[in-house]
Amino acid sequence: MTNQHGRNDVASENIVTVFGGTGFLGRRIVSRLLDKGVDIRAASRHPHQTLENASGKRPFQPIEADILDRSSIAAALAGSRAAVNAVSLYVERGEQTFKRVHVEAAADLATASRKAGVERFVHISGIGSDPNSRSDYIRARGRGEEAVKAAFPGAVIVRPAVMAGPDDAFITTIVRLVRLLPIYPLFGEGDTRLQPVHVGEVAEAVSRLVSGQSAADASIFECAGPRIYSYRDLVREIATQLNARVRLVPVPFALWHILATAAEFLPAAPLTRNQVDLMRRDNVAASDLPGLEELGIQPRGIEE
Ligand SMILES: NC(=O)c1ccc[n+]([C@@H]2O[C@H](COP(=O)([O-])OP(=O)(O)OC[C@H]3O[C@@H](n4cnc5c(N)ncnc54)[C@H](OP(=O)(O)O)[C@@H]3O)[C@@H](O)[C@H]2O)c1
């Protein structure tokens, strides 16, 4: 493991390490924590990317670490007061399987954090995680949560709904397709209910949890936006906002599954089977679990 950017070194031993700190969510977590004056180590396999995302902010430490490699995990955690796992895997390739990354490596990270004396550990999962699901992805997310809680008692699980932001994969794709296509293919009948949330609000929630800025005492938070849409209504709403005329056509999930299997062979898979699996069931926050509001965050609608 190397620190590739010596000029960005942070001398403090009171550090929060964000694994996946260069990602869509992770770099916003880094940014929010920097704003709060926290010393940050942003760990990923390609750490140079963080420099571009945090220009103008206080210095922080980009560090190269692969959560499949226990020695690099330990080095990245050294001296950390808190750690966040915001690592993703959306398409299985070689040894990078959902089980390996979302269950085993997540547990390794939690164990290493406990052994390193980390006080707060936040694991990012997703709404709908289910250890008994037939979907390999959803099951791995559910089992990952269980493994993390067993390895680090007191770990906090944050389950975001689908996240929206300037460079997101979900809303941006709908916008692009609505602009491009006269006929829009729905997932199934388009009845799946979704509760999209701003990525910045999820990042703020995580930053409050790791910096002890919240009095909310719970082990699972489901972070979702203020409004529930059916997928069909969401596409309609986006088309209306864009002044686009588009005909919505139901497409069976079995066909989406075949398309996603083929799309996963493309370098930056535009569609994945786990997305199709997730779209088969409603993705809304449970009414009996705390979320953004309990953390003092009033979620804004994605229309804004
Ligand atoms: N995006 C959403 O709408 C959404 C919704 C619900 C839940 N989530 C969850 O939120 C979390 C973050 O998702 P995201 O969309 O921000 O993911 P992302 O943009 O794909 O970022 C993933 C991050 O993990 C790093 N990473 C991947 N494999 C790694 C490894 N083996 N070791 C170390 N770092 C690794 C990546 O950097 P390198 O490739 O350089 O290593 C990157 O920094 C995930 O758990 C995801 O399932 C996302």
The ligand as a Tripos MOL2 file, in Angstrom:
@<TRIPOS>MOLECULE
LIG
   48    52     1     0     0
SMALL
NO_CHARGES

@<TRIPOS>ATOM
      1 N1        -25.6870    4.5650   -6.2360 N.am      1 LIG1
      2 C1        -26.8750    4.3130   -5.6750 C.2       1 LIG1
      3 O1        -27.9550    4.8020   -6.1090 O.2       1 LIG1
      4 C2        -26.9410    3.4180   -4.4570 C.ar      1 LIG1
      5 C3        -28.2000    3.1480   -3.8810 C.ar      1 LIG1
      6 C4        -28.2570    2.3750   -2.7270 C.ar      1 LIG1
      7 C5        -27.0830    1.8780   -2.1520 C.ar      1 LIG1
      8 N2        -25.8670    2.1640   -2.7460 N.ar      1 LIG1
      9 C6        -24.6600    1.6490   -2.0860 C.3       1 LIG1
     10 O2        -23.8070    2.7340   -1.7340 O.3       1 LIG1
     11 C7        -22.4320    2.2820   -1.7330 C.3       1 LIG1
     12 C8        -21.6090    3.2160   -2.6260 C.3       1 LIG1
     13 O3        -22.1470    3.1400   -3.9440 O.3       1 LIG1
     14 P1        -21.6530    4.1180   -5.1110 P.3       1 LIG1
     15 O4        -22.7550    4.1820   -6.1040 O.co2     1 LIG1
     16 O5        -21.1060    5.3660   -4.5220 O.co2     1 LIG1
     17 O6        -20.4610    3.2610   -5.7370 O.3       1 LIG1
     18 P2        -19.3460    3.6980   -6.7980 P.3       1 LIG1
     19 O7        -19.5970    5.0500   -7.3480 O.co2     1 LIG1
     20 O8        -19.2350    2.5580   -7.7440 O.co2     1 LIG1
     21 O9        -18.0040    3.7990   -5.9110 O.3       1 LIG1
     22 C9        -17.4380    2.6570   -5.3570 C.3       1 LIG1
     23 C10       -16.1690    3.0130   -4.6220 C.3       1 LIG1
     24 O10       -15.6020    1.8170   -4.0840 O.3       1 LIG1
     25 C11       -14.2200    1.7190   -4.5040 C.3       1 LIG1
     26 N3        -13.9170    0.2960   -4.5850 N.ar      1 LIG1
     27 C12       -14.4920   -0.6360   -5.3800 C.ar      1 LIG1
     28 N4        -13.9550   -1.8380   -5.1280 N.ar      1 LIG1
     29 C13       -13.0290   -1.6550   -4.1590 C.ar      1 LIG1
     30 C14       -12.1400   -2.5240   -3.4800 C.ar      1 LIG1
     31 N5        -12.0680   -3.8370   -3.7610 N.pl3     1 LIG1
     32 N6        -11.3390   -2.0140   -2.5170 N.ar      1 LIG1
     33 C15       -11.3720   -0.6950   -2.2240 C.ar      1 LIG1
     34 N7        -12.2000    0.1810   -2.8340 N.ar      1 LIG1
     35 C16       -13.0130   -0.3030   -3.7960 C.ar      1 LIG1
     36 C17       -14.1870    2.4710   -5.8360 C.3       1 LIG1
     37 O11       -12.8940    2.9520   -6.1820 O.3       1 LIG1
     38 P3        -11.8320    2.0260   -6.9740 P.3       1 LIG1
     39 O12       -12.5860    1.3950   -8.1120 O.co2     1 LIG1
     40 O13       -10.7610    2.9700   -7.4000 O.co2     1 LIG1
     41 O14       -11.3350    1.0440   -5.9810 O.co2     1 LIG1
     42 C18       -15.0910    3.6500   -5.4900 C.3       1 LIG1
     43 O15       -14.3710    4.5870   -4.7160 O.3       1 LIG1
     44 C19       -22.4850    0.8340   -2.2290 C.3       1 LIG1
     45 O16       -22.5650   -0.0360   -1.1200 O.3       1 LIG1
     46 C20       -23.8000    0.7710   -2.9930 C.3       1 LIG1
     47 O17       -24.3300   -0.5140   -3.1120 O.3       1 LIG1
     48 C21       -25.7670    2.9130   -3.8740 C.ar      1 LIG1
@<TRIPOS>BOND
     1     1     2 1
     2     2     3 2
     3     2     4 1
     4     4     5 ar
     5     4    48 ar
     6     5     6 ar
     7     6     7 ar
     8     7     8 ar
     9     8     9 1
    10     8    48 ar
    11     9    10 1
    12     9    46 1
    13    10    11 1
    14    11    12 1
    15    11    44 1
    16    12    13 1
    17    13    14 1
    18    14    15 2
    19    14    16 1
    20    14    17 1
    21    17    18 1
    22    18    19 2
    23    18    20 1
    24    18    21 1
    25    21    22 1
    26    22    23 1
    27    23    24 1
    28    23    42 1
    29    24    25 1
    30    25    26 1
    31    25    36 1
    32    26    27 ar
    33    26    35 ar
    34    27    28 ar
    35    28    29 ar
    36    29    30 ar
    37    29    35 ar
    38    30    31 1
    39    30    32 ar
    40    32    33 ar
    41    33    34 ar
    42    34    35 ar
    43    36    37 1
    44    36    42 1
    45    37    38 1
    46    38    39 2
    47    38    40 1
    48    38    41 1
    49    42    43 1
    50    44    45 1
    51    44    46 1
    52    46    47 1
@<TRIPOS>SUBSTRUCTURE
     1 LIG1         1 GROUP 0 **** ****
